[in-house]
Structure formats: C-alpha cells, structure tokens
C-alpha cells in the first residue's frame, strides 16, 4: 500500500494530467517531444550518473538477473509473434512480439525503481538499459526487415541500433558514474548537486510526457487483441521473470525486486516509432500502449508485493 500511495498513484495522476494537457489543454505534440528530448539527453543521464556514482557496487554481479529478465522477454516475444502468425497476421508478428516484451525502462523504470528500492538498483538498471535495446531492437529489426523486399538491410540496421545504444547519453552517463565509483574518483559537490537536481525532474516529466504522447497517439479499434498485448506485457512478462528469478537463478532480494518490477512496466513508447517505421500494427500498438499504461499502477504494485511481501 505504501508503494501505491507514495509512487504509483501520483505517477498515474501525472499521466492523466499529461493526457488532459495533450487532448484538451493546447499542449502541442512538439512541446511534449521537446520535454522527452530533455529527459533523454539531460535529465535521465543526470539521474543515472548520480546514482551510479553513489551506489555500492555488488560483488559479484548476479548475471542471473539479466538471464531471468531477458529469457522471459524472449519467451513473451515468441508467444506474441506466434499468436499473430496463427491468427494469419504475419505482417504483425515482429511488432506485436516487440510490444509485448519491451519495457519502458528508461522513461519510467529508472525513477520508479529508485524511488521504490533506493539508489542500490542503479547497477541492475544499467544492465537492463544496456541490453534491452540491442537485444530486442535487433530481434524486431531482423524479423521486420526479413519480411520486406530483398532490399532490406537487417544486419546494418541492427548494428546501428547497438551502436546508438552504446553511445546514448544514458549509457555514457552511467559508465562515467560507474568509473568514478569504482576508481574512487572525487566528484565535486557542485557537479553531484546539479546531477541530483536535474535527475529530480525525471519522474514528473516522464509521466507527464507519457500522458501527452498517449493523447496524440491514434487510438482506433481492435480492443481485444490490444488488451491481450497489454496483459502479456504487464502480466505475463513479470510472472515469467519471477519464476525464472526465484526457481531457476535463485536471485537474492536486491536483484529479484528490480527484475520483476521492471518487467511489470508498461510498453515503451518508442515501440510506436518502430510500428510507424515498418507501417505494421500501428493501431494495435497505440491502443496497447494506453491499456498497459492504465494497468501499470496495478502491475507495479503487484510486482512490489510479490518481491517485498
């Protein structure tokens, strides 16, 4: 109940405020994209740098954490793709698999997990952010490009996605923070204070822009399959992650908690950009984005209860 009142409920209310601003409050899509750009280039890197610089680095690193989260993600990806294949909608296989397995870790996950579990989750967050885009973007790219004409370039597109991830401001900021921590380099108080201040804007801005993005997403029909997609993301993915983390990898609580909670996050907003790029499943993705966001306060709370008791 504490998590619901202190973190999840305010998050949900801010998403609603953003939705209202986008739909009725004359808050343009361009303004929303500007705030999103600020988050990705400055605020999130600041938050992650300060967290990595201050966190206690665990020894050893629990690689079963990565295994439990991403094995579950690929199982859900396969189920989502197989479902569309059996339904005779092979053009939607790639994007539906991607949507059902790709969490909003950067936008919502970082501030929510740090609020819920403290700065000690900084390293697990880094691992999730580091691996999620290369693994899942590469998979969806290979499948989608292979369904295109012979002019498709799945390998080059996948390599570009990996390169962009490794050079992204979030990864660079976390690497710098980790280096300062591991080498015991003194970070000036002014720098740490500035990073902490800008990092404090992440959760409210992220929730607000998620709401405005949903307001500007075309929400059309196909409610049943979109609901199934949302339930696979915020229900099946965390359930499989919990089973693998507890029964297979036997993760300690400090690694179990961020794995299951991150899996319970809603679909990442950039999934719609991939759907738009390949002109596949756009209406399904936009509707499932909304539904998974509406369900996420419940799924995050259940995940917290499952791992914390």
C-alpha positions in Angstrom: 0.0 0.0 0.0 2.9 2.4 0.7 4.2 2.0 -2.8 0.8 2.6 -4.3 0.2 5.8 -2.3 3.7 7.2 -2.5 4.8 6.3 -6.0 2.3 4.6 -8.2 -0.8 6.8 -7.5 1.0 10.1 -8.1 2.6 8.6 -11.2 -0.8 7.6 -12.6 -2.3 11.1 -11.8 0.6 12.8 -13.6 0.0 10.6 -16.6 -3.7 11.7 -16.6 -2.6 15.4 -16.3 -0.4 14.9 -19.3 -3.2 13.2 -21.2 -5.5 16.1 -20.4 -2.9 18.6 -21.4 -2.4 16.9 -24.8 -6.0 16.3 -25.5 -7.7 19.4 -24.2 -5.1 21.8 -22.8 -3.5 23.1 -26.0 -0.2 21.4 -25.1 1.2 20.6 -28.5 2.9 17.4 -29.6 6.1 19.4 -30.4 6.2 20.7 -26.8 5.8 17.1 -25.5 8.6 15.9 -27.8 10.8 18.7 -26.5 10.4 17.6 -22.9 11.1 14.0 -24.0 14.3 15.1 -25.6 15.3 17.0 -22.5 14.7 13.8 -20.5 16.7 11.6 -22.7 19.7 13.9 -23.3 20.0 15.6 -19.9 17.6 14.6 -17.0 17.9 10.8 -17.2 21.7 10.9 -17.7 21.9 13.2 -14.6 19.8 10.8 -12.5 21.8 7.8 -13.6 25.2 9.4 -13.2 24.5 10.4 -9.7 23.0 7.0 -8.8 26.0 5.1 -10.3 28.5 7.4 -8.6 26.9 6.8 -5.1 25.8 3.2 -5.3 27.5 0.3 -3.6 28.7 -2.0 -6.4 27.7 -5.5 -5.6 30.3 -8.3 -5.8 29.7 -10.5 -7.6 27.2 -9.2 -10.2 24.2 -11.5 -10.5 24.1 -12.4 -14.2 21.0 -14.5 -13.5 19.3 -11.1 -13.2 19.9 -10.4 -16.8 19.0 -14.0 -17.7 15.7 -14.0 -15.9 14.5 -10.7 -17.3 15.5 -11.3 -20.9 14.7 -15.0 -21.2 11.2 -14.1 -20.0 11.2 -11.2 -22.5 12.1 -13.5 -25.4 9.5 -16.1 -24.3 6.8 -13.4 -24.4 8.2 -12.1 -27.7 7.9 -15.6 -29.2 4.4 -16.1 -27.8 3.2 -12.7 -29.1 4.7 -13.4 -32.6 3.4 -16.9 -32.7 -0.1 -15.7 -31.7 -0.2 -13.3 -34.7 1.3 -16.0 -37.0 -1.5 -18.4 -36.0 -4.1 -15.6 -36.5 -2.9 -15.2 -40.1 -1.4 -11.7 -39.4 2.2 -12.4 -40.2 2.8 -8.8 -41.0 2.2 -8.0 -37.3 4.5 -10.8 -35.9 7.5 -8.6 -35.3 5.9 -5.5 -33.9 3.5 -7.5 -31.6 6.3 -9.6 -30.2 8.3 -6.4 -29.7 5.5 -4.6 -27.9 4.7 -7.4 -25.5 8.3 -7.7 -24.4 9.8 -4.1 -24.4 9.5 -2.3 -21.1 9.5 1.5 -20.6 12.7 1.2 -18.5 14.4 4.4 -19.5 11.4 6.7 -19.3 9.5 5.3 -16.2 11.6 2.5 -14.9 14.6 4.4 -13.6 12.8 6.9 -11.4 10.2 4.4 -10.2 12.7 1.7 -9.2 14.9 4.2 -7.5 12.0 5.6 -5.5 10.9 2.1 -4.6 14.2 0.4 -3.8 16.8 3.2 -3.5 20.0 4.0 -5.4 21.2 0.4 -4.9 19.2 -0.6 -8.1 21.4 1.7 -10.2 23.6 -1.2 -11.5 20.7 -3.5 -12.3 19.1 -0.6 -14.1 22.3 -0.1 -16.1 22.3 -3.7 -17.2 18.7 -3.6 -18.3 19.1 -0.4 -20.3 22.4 -1.6 -21.7 21.0 -4.9 -23.0 17.3 -4.2 -23.7 17.6 -2.1 -26.9 20.4 -4.1 -28.6 18.7 -7.5 -27.9 15.1 -6.6 -28.6 15.6 -3.9 -31.3 17.9 -6.3 -33.1 15.3 -9.1 -33.0 12.4 -7.0 -34.2 14.6 -5.4 -36.9 15.8 -8.8 -38.3 12.2 -10.1 -38.4 10.7 -7.0 -39.9 13.4 -6.4 -42.4 13.3 -10.1 -43.5 9.6 -9.6 -44.3 10.4 -6.6 -46.5 11.7 -6.8 -50.1 15.2 -8.1 -50.8 16.5 -4.5 -50.4 16.2 -4.8 -46.6 19.3 -4.5 -44.5 18.6 -6.2 -41.2 22.3 -6.6 -40.2 23.3 -3.0 -40.8 20.1 -1.7 -39.1 20.7 -4.0 -36.1 24.4 -2.8 -35.8 23.2 0.8 -36.0 20.8 0.1 -33.1 23.6 -1.4 -31.0 25.9 1.5 -31.7 23.3 4.1 -30.9 22.6 2.3 -27.6 26.2 2.2 -26.5 26.8 5.8 -27.4 23.5 7.1 -25.9 23.7 9.8 -23.2 22.2 7.4 -20.6 24.8 4.7 -21.1 27.7 7.2 -21.3 26.5 8.9 -18.0 26.2 5.5 -16.2 29.6 4.5 -17.4 31.1 7.7 -16.1 29.4 7.4 -12.8 30.5 3.7 -12.5 34.1 4.7 -13.4 34.1 7.4 -10.7 32.7 5.0 -8.2 35.0 2.1 -9.0 38.1 4.2 -9.1 37.1 6.2 -6.1 37.4 9.5 -8.0 36.1 12.5 -6.1 33.1 14.1 -7.8 32.8 17.8 -7.0 29.9 18.6 -4.8 28.5 21.1 -7.3 28.5 18.5 -10.0 26.7 16.0 -7.9 24.2 18.6 -6.7 23.5 19.6 -10.3 23.1 16.0 -11.4 20.7 15.3 -8.4 18.7 18.4 -9.2 18.2 17.7 -12.8 17.6 14.0 -12.0 14.7 15.0 -9.7 12.7 16.2 -12.8 12.7 12.8 -14.4 9.6 11.1 -12.8 7.2 14.1 -13.1 8.3 14.9 -16.6 8.3 11.3 -17.8 4.8 10.7 -16.5 3.5 13.9 -18.0 5.1 13.3 -21.4 3.8 9.7 -21.4 0.3 11.1 -20.9 0.7 13.7 -23.7 2.1 11.0 -26.0 -0.9 8.8 -25.4 -3.2 11.8 -26.1 -1.6 12.2 -29.5 -1.4 8.5 -30.4 -4.2 7.4 -32.7 -6.5 5.1 -30.7 -8.6 3.1 -33.0 -10.4 -0.2 -32.7 -9.1 -3.7 -32.1 -9.6 -3.5 -28.4 -9.4 -7.3 -27.7 -6.0 -8.0 -29.3 -4.6 -4.8 -27.9 -5.8 -5.8 -24.4 -4.1 -9.2 -24.8 -0.9 -7.5 -25.8 -1.0 -5.2 -22.7 -1.7 -8.2 -20.4 1.2 -10.1 -21.9 3.5 -7.2 -21.2 2.4 -6.2 -17.6 1.2 -9.6 -16.5 2.9 -12.5 -18.3 6.4 -10.9 -18.6 6.7 -10.2 -14.8 5.2 -13.6 -13.9 7.8 -15.4 -16.1 10.6 -13.2 -14.8 9.6 -14.1 -11.2 9.5 -17.8 -11.9 13.0 -17.7 -13.6 14.5 -15.4 -10.9 13.2 -17.5 -8.0 13.1 -21.1 -9.3 16.0 -21.1 -11.8 18.5 -18.4 -10.9 17.7 -18.1 -7.1 18.3 -14.4 -7.1 18.7 -12.6 -3.8 16.0 -9.9 -3.0 18.1 -6.9 -4.0 18.3 -8.4 -7.6 14.9 -10.0 -7.6 13.0 -6.8 -6.9 14.2 -4.7 -9.8 13.9 -7.6 -12.3 10.3 -8.3 -11.6 9.3 -4.7 -11.2 11.0 -3.7 -14.4 9.1 -6.5 -16.2 5.8 -5.1 -14.9 6.4 -1.7 -16.5 4.1 -0.7 -19.4 5.1 -0.9 -23.1 7.9 1.5 -24.1 6.6 4.5 -26.0 9.3 4.1 -28.7 7.6 0.8 -29.8 5.1 3.0 -31.7 8.0 4.6 -33.6 9.1 1.1 -34.8 5.5 0.3 -35.8 5.3 3.6 -37.7 8.6 2.9 -39.4 7.5 -0.5 -40.7 3.9 0.5 -41.2 2.8 -2.5 -39.2 0.4 -2.8 -36.3 0.2 0.9 -35.5 -3.3 0.8 -34.2 -2.6 -2.2 -32.1 0.5 -0.7 -30.6 -1.2 2.7 -29.8 -4.1 1.0 -28.1 -2.0 -1.4 -26.2 0.3 1.4 -25.1 -2.7 3.1 -23.5 -4.1 0.0 -21.9 -0.7 -1.1 -20.5 -0.1 2.3 -19.1 -3.5 2.2 -17.4 -2.8 -1.2 -16.0 0.7 -0.4 -14.9 -0.1 1.1 -11.4 -1.7 -2.3 -10.6 1.0 -4.4 -12.2 3.9 -2.4 -10.5 2.1 -2.7 -7.1 1.6 -6.4 -7.5 5.3 -6.9 -8.5 6.4 -4.9 -5.4 4.1 -7.0 -3.2 5.4 -10.3 -4.8 9.1 -9.5 -4.1 8.8 -7.5 -0.9 5.9 -9.3 0.8 
